[in-house]
Amino acid sequence: MKLSNMKFDTIRLLTTAALLAVVGVSSHAQAIPWEEKVRMAENIDSYLATEYPSVIKKVVVTEDKVTISGVCSGEGSFLLADIVPWQDVTEMKTFPYTVGIGTKKFEITLDRYVKGREGIDYDRVFSKWAVVRLDGPVQILDSHARYADEVAPKATPAPLKLKNKKGFGAGGGELYLKEVKEIGIGSVTSNIHLVDVISGEGEDYEYGGLSYAFGKSVDRIRKHLGALAETDVVVSAIILCARNSVYADPENEGGFYAMPDLTSAKAFNVYAAALEYLASSYWGQNGGRISHWIMQNEVDMGHEWTNMGKQPETRLLDRYVKSMRVCYNIARQYDQNASVLESMTHNWVNGDGGYSPKSMLEKTLAYSKAEGDFRWGIAYHPYPQDLSRPKFWEDDTRSTFDRNSDYVTFKNLEVIDDWILQKDHFYKGKKRPLFLSEQGTNSPSYSEEDLTLQAAGAAWAWKKTAALKGIDAIQWHGWCDQREEFGLRIGLHAFADGDYQDLQPKPVFKVWAAAGTAEEDEVFAPYLEVLGLKDWKEIMHKVSR
């Protein structure tokens, strides 16, 4: 939807051909006709909806072994298939990595690590496992494919709890860190461009039997996360793949960022290598901790923010879920409380220009039911319908208090709160994480009127967020205005313009500083009249079902 704070200045314009050569990944992809993409998507939908005769009941990964248990149904011979991340289970006619199943009820233990699989040393923690029935020479998928239920930890840090709901969007520098401490910020987001981790130059790093080179920006990441650790805030890392990098899916055609490339063993390995470095380095042992992993950016607007070329919704989501699973199966080895979050815009059902977040979230639930649930949640961006117009309380006419609202903005946060609190959406009986990880009201200019409207919107957003039990935190975007941000001035601080100096606090900053403190009622009170309210209770509504 827009570039998060400090995204432009950290994008690395790499020499793509050179980097690709270093890691051994092809930069070219054969175009897939649209009709073929539709067929693939329909196959995935059919797979998710099918009740297969056989079942994988549990997958346990220990330090050096993988144990898969399940039940085969019916007569015939069966195989246990090891399906790797760069394979599409619904497109496979034969399964190259299998072992025989000798009994209807089975428990099979295999080595966790496989040397030299398609050019990499492969870790089966990333595999999903399925029963395959033999009909003569024909192999037929006979169960859903299940990911690891349990993974042996390499570290066991205690959960890092949110001290409040008030957060900052991505930022950096001394003033940013000072304000994190001074106004009681409980959570922040931090943009991490994978090209800053493994870039083809720098220190050697080995993963999966292949050697890579750290980017020169690793030190910057280390310093930033270390400084945040001293503030006792919960950090959500936003994992970004530059579209002109080795991490980009080969079908990507434009936009600002790309879907990660998971189309080959070597492409998968470099993605996993970068995530392994981050997870193994930032779980809190030496300063710096990533508690939540926001996977890519605004996937429902994939053509702009997670580009994989033009795709049916299901095929795009299938690749996205795989990217989440790769990250999760790495992160949870270092932090059993880690979660991966789906990044979504304000387009709830029929918002303009993209897929439906509601549909994608409910289809992610279908994946969880079919392939084993995992600790995922939502990183939502409830901007006003028109990002440039601050008066969402009047202008957001398509943001209703219905479960099928076109949009979810600050006006009707009750809708997504209602979704996350539905018990059939829970993970192991508990609510999934819901962060409002990027949003804000705009000040079209630095006039007194515009700044007042922006501040009033922030007061509304905080009051509603604080009252809704399903929302864990809100990270205001951005910490400061960015000239590159399509003319928007959404930040808490200004850039130099007229009477305002660079990083000068705007009235909205005073609102955000007061939120959740003893000064809140006094600071917020003048904005009731601006919003046409007599009491803050008036902004709360019930969701129609």
C-alpha positions in Angstrom: 0.0 0.0 0.0 2.9 2.3 0.8 6.4 2.0 1.8 6.9 1.6 5.5 9.3 3.9 7.3 12.8 3.6 6.2 12.1 1.0 3.5 13.4 3.1 0.6 16.8 3.9 2.1 17.5 0.3 2.9 16.7 -1.3 -0.4 19.9 -2.6 -2.0 20.2 -2.2 -5.7 22.3 -5.3 -6.2 23.9 -6.5 -9.4 21.4 -9.3 -9.9 23.4 -11.4 -12.3 26.5 -11.4 -10.0 24.5 -12.4 -6.9 22.6 -15.1 -8.7 25.9 -16.5 -10.0 27.3 -16.6 -6.5 24.4 -18.7 -5.0 23.7 -20.7 -8.2 20.1 -19.8 -8.8 18.6 -19.0 -12.2 17.1 -15.6 -12.8 14.8 -16.7 -15.6 11.5 -18.5 -15.4 9.4 -19.9 -18.2 6.1 -18.0 -18.4 3.1 -20.1 -17.3 -0.2 -19.4 -19.2 -3.0 -18.0 -17.1 -5.2 -21.0 -17.8 -2.5 -23.3 -16.4 -2.3 -21.1 -13.2 -6.0 -21.4 -12.8 -5.9 -25.2 -13.1 -3.1 -25.3 -10.5 -5.1 -23.1 -8.1 -8.2 -25.4 -8.6 -6.1 -28.4 -7.8 -4.9 -26.8 -4.6 -8.5 -25.9 -3.6 -9.5 -29.5 -4.3 -6.6 -30.9 -2.3 -7.5 -28.7 0.7 -11.2 -29.8 0.6 -10.6 -33.5 0.0 -11.2 -36.1 2.8 -8.4 -38.6 2.0 -8.7 -42.2 3.2 -5.3 -42.3 4.9 -3.8 -39.9 7.4 -0.5 -38.7 8.8 -1.3 -38.2 12.5 1.9 -36.8 13.9 5.4 -35.7 12.8 8.1 -35.2 15.5 11.6 -33.8 14.7 14.3 -34.4 17.2 18.0 -33.3 17.1 18.9 -35.9 14.5 15.7 -37.9 13.7 12.2 -37.5 12.2 9.4 -39.8 13.3 6.3 -39.9 11.2 3.2 -41.8 12.4 -0.1 -42.4 10.6 -2.7 -44.9 9.3 -3.2 -46.3 5.8 -6.7 -47.1 4.8 -7.9 -49.7 2.3 -6.1 -52.4 0.4 -2.8 -52.2 -1.5 0.7 -51.1 -1.1 1.7 -47.7 0.4 4.6 -45.4 0.5 5.6 -42.6 2.9 6.5 -39.5 0.8 8.9 -36.9 1.9 7.8 -33.7 0.1 10.3 -30.8 0.1 9.4 -27.0 0.0 10.2 -26.6 -3.7 7.7 -29.3 -4.7 4.0 -28.8 -5.3 2.2 -31.8 -3.8 -0.9 -31.2 -5.9 1.1 -31.3 -9.2 3.2 -34.4 -8.4 2.6 -37.5 -10.5 5.5 -39.4 -8.9 7.1 -38.8 -5.5 10.9 -39.1 -5.7 11.6 -39.3 -2.0 9.7 -42.3 -0.5 10.1 -45.2 1.9 7.8 -48.3 2.1 5.0 -48.6 4.7 4.7 -52.2 5.9 1.6 -52.0 8.2 -1.7 -50.2 8.2 -0.8 -48.4 11.4 2.8 -47.2 11.2 5.5 -45.2 12.9 8.6 -44.6 10.8 11.8 -43.0 12.0 14.3 -41.5 9.5 17.5 -39.5 9.7 16.8 -35.8 10.0 19.6 -34.7 7.7 20.1 -35.8 4.0 23.5 -35.1 2.4 23.5 -33.9 -1.2 19.8 -33.7 -2.0 19.5 -31.7 -5.3 22.8 -29.9 -4.5 22.2 -29.1 -0.9 22.5 -30.8 2.5 18.8 -30.9 3.3 17.2 -30.7 6.8 13.9 -32.7 6.9 12.5 -30.2 9.5 11.2 -28.4 6.4 9.5 -31.5 4.9 5.8 -32.4 4.9 4.8 -36.0 4.8 2.1 -37.9 3.0 0.8 -41.4 2.4 1.0 -42.5 -1.3 -1.0 -45.5 -2.5 0.4 -47.7 -5.3 -1.9 -48.7 -8.1 0.5 -50.8 -10.2 3.2 -48.4 -11.3 0.9 -45.4 -10.6 1.4 -43.3 -7.4 -1.7 -41.7 -6.0 -1.8 -39.2 -3.1 -3.8 -40.9 -0.3 -3.5 -38.3 2.5 -2.9 -34.7 3.2 0.8 -33.8 3.6 1.6 -32.9 7.2 4.4 -30.7 8.5 6.3 -31.2 11.7 4.1 -30.9 14.8 7.0 -30.9 17.2 10.6 -29.7 16.7 13.4 -30.1 19.2 14.5 -26.7 20.5 18.1 -25.4 20.3 17.2 -22.6 22.7 14.4 -22.1 25.2 14.0 -18.4 26.0 11.1 -17.4 28.2 8.2 -15.7 26.5 8.7 -11.9 26.0 5.4 -10.4 27.0 3.9 -7.2 25.7 3.8 -4.6 28.5 1.1 -2.6 26.7 -0.5 -2.1 23.3 1.3 1.0 22.2 3.9 0.7 19.5 6.1 2.4 16.9 6.5 1.4 13.3 10.0 0.8 11.9 12.5 3.5 12.6 16.0 4.1 13.9 18.5 6.5 15.3 19.1 8.0 18.7 15.9 10.1 18.9 13.8 7.1 18.0 15.4 4.9 20.6 15.1 7.7 23.2 11.4 8.1 22.6 10.8 4.3 22.7 12.0 4.5 26.3 10.5 7.9 27.3 6.9 7.4 26.2 6.6 3.8 27.2 6.5 2.0 23.8 5.7 -1.7 24.2 6.4 -3.0 20.7 8.0 -2.0 17.4 8.4 -3.3 13.9 11.8 -3.6 12.2 12.3 -3.9 8.4 14.8 -6.6 7.5 15.7 -6.8 3.8 17.2 -10.2 3.2 19.7 -8.7 0.8 21.2 -7.0 3.9 21.8 -10.5 5.3 23.2 -12.5 2.5 24.3 -10.3 -0.4 27.1 -12.0 -2.2 29.9 -10.1 -0.4 31.2 -9.9 3.1 31.9 -12.6 5.8 31.5 -16.3 4.9 28.4 -18.1 6.1 27.6 -21.8 5.5 24.2 -23.4 5.4 22.9 -26.6 3.8 26.4 -27.4 2.6 26.7 -24.2 0.6 28.8 -21.2 1.3 27.4 -17.7 1.2 28.6 -14.2 2.2 27.0 -11.9 4.7 26.0 -8.5 3.6 27.9 -5.5 5.0 24.6 -4.4 6.6 24.6 -7.3 9.1 26.4 -5.0 11.6 23.7 -2.4 11.2 21.0 -5.0 11.9 22.9 -6.3 14.9 23.4 -2.8 16.4 19.7 -1.8 15.8 18.2 -5.0 17.4 20.8 -4.8 20.2 19.7 -1.3 21.0 16.0 -2.2 21.0 16.7 -5.1 23.4 17.8 -2.5 26.0 14.4 -1.0 25.8 12.5 -4.2 26.7 10.2 -3.9 23.7 8.7 -6.8 21.6 10.2 -6.7 18.1 8.3 -7.9 15.0 10.7 -8.3 12.0 9.2 -7.5 8.6 10.9 -9.9 6.2 11.3 -8.3 2.8 12.6 -9.7 -0.5 13.8 -7.1 -3.0 12.3 -7.9 -6.5 15.7 -7.5 -8.1 17.5 -10.0 -5.7 18.2 -13.7 -5.5 15.3 -14.0 -3.1 12.7 -13.0 -5.6 10.3 -15.5 -7.1 11.1 -16.0 -10.8 7.5 -15.2 -11.8 7.6 -11.7 -10.3 6.9 -8.9 -12.8 7.1 -5.7 -10.9 5.9 -4.0 -7.7 8.1 -3.0 -4.8 8.9 -6.4 -3.3 8.6 -10.0 -4.4 7.4 -13.3 -3.1 10.4 -15.4 -1.9 11.8 -17.9 -4.4 11.0 -21.4 -3.3 11.1 -23.1 -6.8 14.3 -25.0 -6.4 16.6 -26.5 -3.8 19.2 -23.8 -4.1 16.7 -21.0 -4.1 15.1 -22.5 -1.0 18.4 -22.9 0.7 19.5 -19.2 0.3 16.1 -18.1 1.8 16.4 -20.5 4.6 20.1 -19.5 5.2 19.1 -15.9 5.7 16.3 -16.8 8.1 18.5 -19.2 10.0 21.1 -16.5 10.6 18.4 -14.1 11.9 16.7 -16.7 14.1 19.9 -18.1 15.6 21.3 -14.7 16.2 18.3 -12.9 17.6 16.5 -14.9 20.3 17.8 -12.9 23.1 21.1 -14.5 24.2 23.5 -11.8 23.2 21.3 -8.8 22.9 18.5 -8.5 20.3 15.4 -10.6 20.0 12.9 -11.1 17.2 9.6 -12.3 18.8 7.3 -12.2 15.7 8.0 -12.6 12.0 5.9 -10.6 9.7 6.2 -12.4 6.4 6.7 -10.1 3.5 4.4 -7.2 3.0 0.6 -6.8 2.2 0.3 -10.1 0.4 -3.3 -9.4 -0.6 -1.9 -6.6 -2.7 0.7 -8.9 -4.1 1.1 -7.1 -7.4 2.6 -4.2 -5.5 4.0 -5.6 -2.3 4.7 -9.3 -2.6 4.9 -9.8 -6.4 4.7 -13.2 -7.9 3.3 -12.1 -11.2 -0.5 -12.3 -11.9 -1.9 -15.3 -10.0 -5.2 -16.8 -8.9 -5.6 -16.1 -5.1 -5.0 -19.7 -4.1 -1.7 -20.2 -6.0 -0.3 -17.0 -4.5 -1.4 -18.0 -1.0 0.1 -21.5 -1.5 3.5 -20.0 -2.0 3.0 -17.6 0.8 2.1 -20.3 3.3 5.2 -22.2 2.3 7.3 -19.1 3.0 5.6 -18.9 6.4 6.3 -22.5 7.2 10.0 -22.3 6.3 10.4 -19.3 8.6 8.3 -20.9 11.4 10.2 -24.2 11.3 13.5 -22.3 11.8 12.3 -19.7 14.3 10.6 -22.1 16.7 13.9 -24.0 17.2 15.3 -20.9 18.9 12.1 -19.5 20.4 9.2 -21.9 21.0 6.9 -18.9 21.5 7.8 -17.3 18.1 4.9 -16.7 15.6 4.7 -15.8 12.0 2.2 -13.1 10.9 0.4 -12.7 7.6 0.7 -9.1 6.4 -2.6 -7.7 5.1 -4.0 -4.4 3.9 -7.3 -2.8 4.9 -9.2 -4.5 2.0 -11.3 -6.9 4.0 -13.7 -8.5 1.5 -14.2 -6.4 -1.6 -11.6 -3.7 -1.2 -10.2 -2.3 -4.4 -7.3 -3.7 -6.4 -6.3 -6.9 -4.7 -7.3 -10.2 -3.1 -9.6 -10.5 -0.1 -7.7 -10.7 3.2 -10.7 -12.5 4.8 -10.7 -15.1 2.1 -6.9 -15.6 2.4 -7.0 -15.9 6.2 -9.8 -18.4 6.0 -7.9 -20.4 3.4 -4.9 -20.3 5.7 -7.1 -22.0 8.3 -7.9 -24.6 5.7 -4.1 -25.2 5.2 -3.8 -25.5 9.0 -6.5 -28.1 9.2 -5.2 -30.1 6.3 -1.4 -30.0 6.9 -1.2 -29.4 10.7 -1.7 -26.1 12.5 1.1 -23.8 13.4 1.6 -20.6 15.4 0.5 -18.0 12.8 -1.3 -14.7 13.3 -2.2 -11.4 11.5 -0.2 -8.2 10.9 -3.1 -5.9 9.7 -2.9 -2.4 8.2 -6.2 -0.7 8.9 -5.5 2.6 7.0 -8.5 4.8 6.0 -10.1 3.8 2.7 -8.4 6.8 1.1 -5.0 7.1 2.8 -4.8 10.8 2.0 -8.1 11.7 3.8 -7.8 11.8 7.6 -11.5 12.0 8.4 -12.1 8.3 8.2 -15.0 8.6 10.7 -16.9 10.4 8.0 -15.3 9.2 4.7 -15.0 5.5 5.2 -18.5 4.7 3.9 -17.6 1.1 2.9 -16.2 0.3 6.3 -19.2 -1.2 8.0 -19.9 -3.2 11.1 -20.6 -6.3 9.2 -18.4 -9.4 9.0 -18.3 -9.0 5.3 -17.4 -5.3 5.2 -15.5 -4.2 2.2 -12.8 -2.6 4.3 -11.5 -2.7 7.9 -10.1 0.7 8.9 -9.9 2.5 12.2 -13.6 3.1 11.9 -14.6 -0.5 12.2 -11.8 -2.4 13.9 -14.5 -4.4 15.6 -14.7 -6.6 12.4 -11.2 -8.0 12.5 -11.4 -8.2 16.3 -14.5 -10.3 15.9 -12.7 -12.6 13.4 -9.7 -13.2 15.6 -11.9 -14.0 18.6 -13.9 -16.7 16.9 -13.0 -20.0 18.7 -12.8 -22.0 15.5 -10.0 -19.6 14.4 -7.9 -20.3 17.5 -4.5 -22.1 17.7 -4.5 -24.8 20.3 -7.4 -23.3 22.1 -5.9 -19.8 22.3 -6.4 -16.6 20.3 -3.9 -16.0 17.5 -1.8 -12.9 17.6 -3.3 -9.8 16.0 -1.0 -6.8 15.5 -2.0 -3.5 13.8 1.5 -3.3 12.4 1.2 -0.5 9.9 -1.3 2.3 9.7 -1.9 5.9 10.4 -3.9 9.0 9.6 -2.6 11.5 7.2 -1.9 15.3 7.7 -2.3 16.5 4.1 -0.3 19.5 5.1 1.2 21.0 8.2 -1.7 23.4 8.6 -3.3 23.6 12.0 -6.5 22.1 10.7 -4.8 19.1 9.0 -2.6 18.4 12.0 -5.6 18.5 14.3 -7.5 16.0 12.2 -4.5 13.6 12.1 -4.2 13.8 15.9 -8.0 13.2 16.4 -7.7 10.1 14.2 -4.9 8.8 16.4 -6.9 9.3 19.5 -9.8 7.4 18.0 -7.5 4.6 16.9 -6.0 4.3 20.4 -9.3 4.3 22.2 -10.8 1.7 20.0 -7.7 -0.5 20.0 -7.4 -0.3 23.8 -11.0 -1.5 24.2 -10.8 -4.4 21.8 -9.6 -7.7 23.5 -8.5 -9.4 20.3 -6.0 -6.7 19.3 -2.6 -7.3 20.9 -0.8 -4.1 19.8 -0.8 -1.2 17.4 2.5 0.1 15.8 1.9 3.6 14.5 3.3 4.2 11.0 5.4 6.0 10.8 7.6 7.3 13.3 8.4 10.2 11.0 7.1 11.6 7.7 8.9 10.4 4.5 9.2 12.6 1.4 9.2 9.4 -0.7 5.9 8.2 0.6 3.6 9.2 -2.2 2.9 12.6 -0.7 1.6 11.2 2.6 2.5 12.7 5.9 1.4 9.9 8.3 4.3 10.1 10.8 4.5 11.3 14.3 7.3 13.7 13.3 7.6 16.1 10.5 10.1 16.7 7.8 11.4 20.2 7.1 8.6 22.2 5.5 7.4 25.7 6.4 7.6 26.3 10.1 8.4 22.6 10.8 11.9 21.3 11.1 13.1 17.7 10.4 11.9 15.3 13.1 10.0 18.0 14.9 7.1 16.3 16.8 3.6 16.9 15.4 0.4 17.2 17.5 -0.2 13.5 16.8 3.0 12.7 18.7 1.6 14.3 21.9 -1.5 12.1 21.5 0.6 8.9 21.1 2.9 9.8 24.0 -0.1 10.3 26.3 -1.9 7.1 25.2 -2.1 4.6 28.0 -0.8 7.1 30.6 -2.3 9.2 33.3 -2.4 12.1 30.9 -4.5 10.3 28.3 -7.9 11.7 29.2 -6.6 15.3 29.4 -4.7 15.2 26.1 -7.5 13.4 24.3 -10.4 15.5 25.5 -10.2 18.3 22.9 -10.5 15.8 20.1 -14.0 14.7 21.1 -15.5 17.8 19.6 -13.3 17.4 16.4 -14.8 13.9 16.0 -18.3 15.0 16.8 -18.5 13.0 20.0 -19.6 13.5 23.5 -18.1 10.3 24.9 -15.5 7.8 23.6 -18.0 5.0 24.1 -19.8 6.3 21.0 -17.1 4.9 18.7 -17.7 1.3 19.8 -20.1 -0.9 17.8 -21.3 -4.5 17.7 -20.6 -6.6 14.6 -23.6 -7.9 12.7 -23.4 -11.5 11.7 
